[in-house]
Amino acid sequence: MLRKNQIKLGFLGFGDVASTLSEGLLAHGVEVSTCIEGRSQRSVELAKSTGVNLFDSLSELVESSDILLSAVVPAESVSVAKNVGRGFEGVYVDLNNVSPGTVKEAFTHIPNGKTVDGAIMGGIKNGLGTPIIASGEFAENFAELNQYGMNIEVIGPEPGQASGLKMLRSAYTKGVSALLFEAFYAAYQMGVDETLSRYLTLSEGSHFPASANSRLTSSAYHSQRRAQEMDEVVKFLTEYEDPLITRATCEFFHLLPDKTGTISKKPADYRDVFRKVDKKRVKGEKSQ
């Protein structure tokens, strides 16, 4: 049982997920730490501004933590777990957007830890209220963080159930985002994107314009990370069927950075993204 105000929690990786959850957990009296070894300048600055404890080495973070939350890019999920290793005996939660197979592979490197398969099921901007699902033998241990304001639901006893459900959600949400991008870019070229939005709002609801804009701008800003996530989704769904639409969505996100160029700051409006696409197209045509 986790006793209030005595828990020590460490984040592996420190991006938007870690910083947002840390703010809420700190406010609830949790001691939150991270490791700055090998992290990007952005991650280090984010950690400093959030006010968490900073360790110079991973071993120091591991030794000082009761719970470790892995929140890194998909490609680092297994390597981070491998670096943590068999020395950790606390609760280890994989919150990454990876397939059940990748989660299970990561857990083989934490043989003495209480491993938990976790998945964030909404926009992290909602802070501690963001729904998180968990599965595995020790999922209830992780869910005890609900007493500190988190919103964790245990959905099953097997590792892979939570990450699998996350993969299915991603197949849908990112597939919709890819379709929106293609449809709205064509409408933008035709000068009828606002009209398209108005008619889709009739069927999709009043929230649609803001939601569509958020999907379009986020798709461009996070395209590389989402490409990695879709690699995991394809790997997962291939176990059950030939995921034609999901495979196309994966290819879309892999190609998107070439269309938009580098985007260092999330655009406020989807037209800003489309103007970047236009610029790249013109530049490409001139170079031919």
C-alpha positions as CSV (number, residue, x, y, z in Angstrom):
1,M,0.0,0.0,0.0
2,L,1.3,3.5,-0.9
3,R,1.2,5.8,2.0
4,K,0.2,9.4,1.4
5,N,3.0,12.0,1.3
6,Q,5.7,9.3,1.4
7,I,5.7,8.2,-2.2
8,K,8.7,8.9,-4.4
9,L,7.9,8.9,-8.1
10,G,10.4,9.1,-11.0
11,F,9.8,9.9,-14.6
12,L,11.8,8.3,-17.4
13,G,11.7,10.9,-20.1
14,F,10.4,14.4,-19.5
15,G,8.1,15.8,-22.2
16,D,4.6,17.1,-22.2
17,V,3.2,14.0,-20.4
18,A,5.7,14.0,-17.6
19,S,5.6,17.8,-17.1
20,T,1.8,18.0,-17.0
21,L,1.4,15.0,-14.6
22,S,4.2,16.2,-12.4
23,E,2.6,19.6,-11.8
24,G,-0.5,17.9,-10.5
25,L,1.3,15.3,-8.4
26,L,3.6,17.9,-6.8
27,A,0.5,19.8,-5.8
28,H,-0.7,16.7,-4.1
29,G,2.4,16.3,-2.1
30,V,4.2,13.6,-4.2
31,E,8.0,13.8,-4.4
32,V,8.6,13.8,-8.2
33,S,12.0,13.3,-9.8
34,T,13.6,12.7,-13.2
35,C,17.0,12.1,-14.7
36,I,18.7,14.7,-17.0
37,E,21.4,12.3,-18.2
38,G,21.1,12.0,-22.0
39,R,18.0,14.2,-22.3
40,S,17.5,17.0,-24.7
41,Q,17.8,20.6,-23.8
42,R,14.1,21.1,-24.0
43,S,13.5,18.2,-21.6
44,V,16.0,19.6,-19.1
45,E,14.5,23.1,-19.2
46,L,11.0,21.7,-18.9
47,A,12.0,19.6,-15.9
48,K,13.6,22.7,-14.3
49,S,10.6,24.9,-14.9
50,T,8.2,22.2,-13.5
51,G,10.2,22.1,-10.2
52,V,10.9,18.3,-10.0
53,N,14.0,16.9,-8.4
54,L,16.8,16.5,-10.9
55,F,19.3,13.5,-10.8
56,D,22.4,13.5,-12.9
57,S,22.3,9.7,-13.5
58,L,19.7,7.1,-14.2
59,S,21.0,4.9,-11.4
60,E,20.3,7.6,-8.9
61,L,16.7,8.1,-10.1
62,V,16.1,4.3,-10.0
63,E,17.5,4.0,-6.5
64,S,15.4,6.8,-5.1
65,S,12.0,5.9,-6.7
66,D,9.1,3.8,-5.5
67,I,7.4,4.1,-8.8
68,L,8.9,4.7,-12.2
69,L,6.7,6.0,-15.1
70,S,8.2,5.5,-18.5
71,A,7.0,8.3,-20.8
72,V,9.4,8.4,-23.8
73,V,9.1,8.2,-27.5
74,P,8.1,4.7,-28.8
75,A,11.5,3.9,-30.1
76,E,13.1,4.3,-26.6
77,S,10.6,2.2,-24.7
78,V,12.6,-1.0,-24.6
79,S,16.0,0.6,-24.3
80,V,14.9,2.7,-21.3
81,A,13.6,-0.4,-19.6
82,K,16.9,-2.2,-20.4
83,N,18.9,0.6,-18.8
84,V,16.7,0.5,-15.6
85,G,17.3,-3.3,-15.4
86,R,16.8,-5.9,-12.8
87,G,18.0,-3.7,-9.9
88,F,14.6,-2.0,-9.7
89,E,12.0,-3.7,-7.5
90,G,9.3,-1.0,-7.3
91,V,6.3,-0.4,-9.5
92,Y,7.4,0.1,-13.2
93,V,4.7,1.6,-15.5
94,D,5.1,1.7,-19.3
95,L,2.9,4.6,-20.4
96,N,4.3,4.7,-24.0
97,N,2.4,4.5,-27.2
98,V,3.7,1.0,-28.1
99,S,2.2,-2.4,-29.0
100,P,1.6,-5.1,-26.4
101,G,4.5,-7.0,-27.8
102,T,6.9,-4.1,-27.2
103,V,5.5,-3.6,-23.7
104,K,6.2,-7.3,-22.9
105,E,9.7,-7.1,-24.4
106,A,10.4,-4.0,-22.2
107,F,9.2,-5.9,-19.1
108,T,11.6,-8.7,-19.7
109,H,14.4,-6.3,-18.6
110,I,12.6,-5.5,-15.3
111,P,12.3,-9.0,-13.9
112,N,12.3,-7.9,-10.2
113,G,9.9,-5.0,-10.7
114,K,6.1,-4.8,-10.3
115,T,5.5,-4.1,-14.0
116,V,2.3,-2.4,-15.2
117,D,1.0,-1.9,-18.7
118,G,-0.5,1.7,-18.8
119,A,-2.0,3.8,-21.5
120,I,-3.1,7.4,-21.6
121,M,-6.6,7.6,-23.2
122,G,-7.0,11.3,-23.8
123,G,-5.3,14.7,-24.3
124,I,-2.8,15.2,-21.5
125,K,-3.8,18.8,-21.3
126,N,-6.5,17.7,-18.8
127,G,-3.7,17.0,-16.3
128,L,-4.3,14.5,-13.6
129,G,-7.9,14.1,-14.8
130,T,-6.8,12.5,-18.0
131,P,-8.1,9.0,-18.2
132,I,-5.3,6.3,-17.9
133,I,-6.0,2.6,-18.2
134,A,-3.8,-0.1,-16.7
135,S,-3.5,-3.8,-16.8
136,G,-1.3,-6.5,-15.4
137,E,-0.8,-8.3,-12.1
138,F,0.3,-5.1,-10.3
139,A,-2.1,-2.6,-12.0
140,E,-3.9,-2.0,-8.7
141,N,-0.6,-0.8,-7.2
142,F,-0.4,1.8,-9.9
143,A,-4.1,2.7,-9.4
144,E,-3.3,3.7,-5.8
145,L,-2.1,7.0,-7.3
146,N,-5.7,7.9,-7.6
147,Q,-5.5,9.1,-4.0
148,Y,-3.1,11.7,-5.3
149,G,-5.6,13.0,-7.9
150,M,-4.9,10.7,-10.9
151,N,-7.6,9.0,-13.0
152,I,-6.5,5.4,-13.4
153,E,-8.8,2.6,-14.3
154,V,-7.7,-1.1,-14.0
155,I,-9.1,-2.9,-17.0
156,G,-7.6,-6.4,-16.7
157,P,-5.0,-8.7,-15.2
158,E,-2.9,-9.2,-18.3
159,P,-0.1,-7.0,-19.6
160,G,-0.9,-6.0,-23.2
161,Q,-4.6,-5.3,-22.6
162,A,-4.1,-1.6,-21.8
163,S,-1.6,-1.0,-24.6
164,G,-3.7,-3.0,-27.1
165,L,-6.7,-0.8,-26.4
166,K,-4.5,2.2,-26.8
167,M,-3.4,0.9,-30.2
168,L,-7.0,0.5,-31.3
169,R,-7.8,4.0,-30.3
170,S,-4.8,5.3,-32.1
171,A,-5.8,3.4,-35.3
172,Y,-9.1,5.3,-35.3
173,T,-8.0,8.8,-34.1
174,K,-4.9,9.0,-36.3
175,G,-6.7,7.5,-39.3
176,V,-9.3,10.3,-39.0
177,S,-6.6,12.9,-38.7
178,A,-4.9,11.7,-41.9
179,L,-8.2,11.7,-43.8
180,L,-9.0,15.2,-42.5
181,F,-5.6,16.5,-43.7
182,E,-6.0,15.2,-47.2
183,A,-9.7,16.4,-47.5
184,F,-9.0,19.8,-46.0
185,Y,-5.9,20.4,-48.0
186,A,-7.8,19.8,-51.2
187,A,-10.6,22.0,-50.0
188,Y,-8.0,24.7,-49.1
189,Q,-6.5,24.5,-52.6
190,M,-10.1,24.9,-54.0
191,G,-10.8,27.9,-51.7
192,V,-13.8,26.0,-50.1
193,D,-12.3,24.8,-46.8
194,E,-14.5,26.9,-44.6
195,T,-17.6,25.7,-46.5
196,L,-16.4,22.1,-46.1
197,S,-16.0,22.7,-42.3
198,R,-19.5,24.2,-42.2
199,Y,-21.2,21.2,-43.8
200,L,-19.2,18.7,-41.8
201,T,-20.2,20.6,-38.6
202,L,-23.9,19.8,-39.5
203,S,-23.2,16.1,-39.2
204,E,-20.3,16.0,-36.7
205,G,-21.5,18.6,-34.2
206,S,-20.6,22.1,-33.0
207,H,-17.3,21.0,-31.7
208,F,-16.0,20.0,-35.1
209,P,-14.2,23.2,-36.3
210,A,-12.1,23.4,-33.2
211,S,-11.5,19.7,-33.1
212,A,-10.5,19.5,-36.8
213,N,-8.1,22.4,-36.4
214,S,-6.5,20.8,-33.4
215,R,-6.1,17.5,-35.3
216,L,-4.6,19.1,-38.4
217,T,-2.1,21.3,-36.5
218,S,-1.1,18.5,-34.1
219,S,-0.6,16.0,-37.0
220,A,1.9,18.3,-38.5
221,Y,3.7,19.3,-35.3
222,H,3.9,15.8,-33.9
223,S,4.2,13.9,-37.2
224,Q,7.5,12.1,-36.5
225,R,6.3,10.9,-33.1
226,R,3.0,9.8,-34.6
227,A,4.8,7.9,-37.4
228,Q,6.6,5.9,-34.7
229,E,3.3,5.3,-32.9
230,M,1.7,4.1,-36.1
231,D,4.5,1.7,-36.7
232,E,3.5,0.1,-33.4
233,V,-0.2,0.1,-34.3
234,V,0.5,-1.7,-37.6
235,K,2.7,-4.3,-35.9
236,F,-0.1,-4.9,-33.4
237,L,-3.0,-5.1,-35.9
238,T,-1.0,-7.3,-38.3
239,E,-1.4,-10.1,-35.7
240,Y,-5.2,-10.1,-36.4
241,E,-5.7,-8.9,-40.0
242,D,-4.1,-7.1,-42.9
243,P,-4.6,-3.5,-41.7
244,L,-4.8,-1.7,-45.1
245,I,-6.2,1.6,-43.8
246,T,-3.9,1.7,-40.8
247,R,-0.9,0.9,-43.0
248,A,-1.8,3.8,-45.2
249,T,-2.1,6.1,-42.1
250,C,1.3,5.0,-41.0
251,E,2.8,5.9,-44.4
252,F,1.0,9.3,-44.3
253,F,2.7,10.3,-41.1
254,H,6.1,9.1,-42.2
255,L,5.8,11.2,-45.4
256,L,4.2,14.3,-43.7
257,P,7.5,15.9,-42.5
258,D,8.7,15.9,-46.1
259,K,5.6,17.8,-47.1
260,T,5.6,20.4,-44.3
261,G,9.3,20.8,-43.5
262,T,10.5,21.5,-40.0
263,I,7.8,22.8,-37.6
264,S,9.4,24.0,-34.3
265,K,6.3,25.4,-32.8
266,K,2.7,24.1,-33.0
267,P,0.8,26.3,-35.5
268,A,-2.4,28.0,-34.2
269,D,-4.3,27.5,-37.5
270,Y,-4.3,24.7,-40.0
271,R,-3.9,27.1,-42.9
272,D,-0.4,27.9,-41.5
273,V,0.4,24.2,-42.0
274,F,-1.0,24.2,-45.5
275,R,1.0,27.3,-46.5
276,K,4.1,25.4,-45.5
277,V,3.0,22.5,-47.7
278,D,2.5,25.0,-50.6
279,K,5.9,26.5,-50.1
280,K,7.6,23.1,-50.1
281,R,5.7,22.1,-53.3
282,V,6.7,25.3,-55.1
283,K,10.4,24.9,-54.0
284,G,10.3,21.3,-55.2
285,E,8.9,22.2,-58.6
286,K,11.5,24.9,-59.1
287,S,14.4,22.5,-58.2
288,Q,13.2,19.9,-60.8
